[in-house]
Amino acid sequence: MPLPGRYYVWYVDHQLLWLDLKIIVIMILSILKRDGTNQAGKATMEEFMGHARALR
């Protein structure tokens, strides 16, 4: 079984409220810190300047 599949099976076998809360907190912190959203020194996307039709 591939490694991620093992994590899924482990998670199902060890369902705990504190584990779910820990995962949620880690996700929220990652979102707030913008962790893992871009490459070092590079933006993920250019700034959105609107659609060409909307600028007319």
C-alpha positions in Angstrom: 0.0 0.0 0.0 1.4 3.5 -0.9 2.4 5.6 2.0 -0.6 8.0 1.9 -2.9 5.0 2.0 -1.3 3.9 5.2 -2.0 7.3 6.8 -5.7 7.0 5.8 -6.0 3.5 7.3 -4.2 4.7 10.5 -6.5 7.7 10.7 -9.7 5.6 10.4 -8.4 3.2 13.0 -7.5 6.0 15.4 -10.4 8.4 15.1 -10.2 10.8 18.0 -11.7 14.3 18.6 -8.3 15.8 19.7 -6.7 14.5 16.5 -9.4 16.2 14.3 -8.9 19.4 16.3 -5.2 19.2 15.9 -5.5 18.8 12.1 -7.9 21.8 11.9 -5.6 24.0 14.0 -2.6 23.1 11.8 -4.6 23.8 8.7 -5.8 27.2 10.0 -2.2 28.2 11.1 -0.9 27.2 7.6 -3.5 29.3 5.9 -2.9 32.3 8.2 0.9 32.1 7.7 0.4 31.3 4.0 2.7 28.4 4.5 3.4 26.4 1.3 1.5 28.7 -1.0 4.4 29.9 -3.1 8.0 29.1 -4.2 10.9 30.8 -2.5 11.2 34.3 -4.0 8.3 33.7 -6.5 4.7 34.6 -6.5 2.2 31.9 -7.1 0.2 34.0 -9.5 0.4 37.5 -11.0 -1.9 40.1 -9.5 -5.4 39.9 -10.9 -6.1 43.1 -12.9 -9.6 42.2 -14.0 -11.0 40.7 -17.1 -10.2 42.4 -20.5 -14.0 42.8 -21.3 -14.6 44.4 -17.9 -11.9 47.0 -18.5 -13.6 48.5 -21.6 
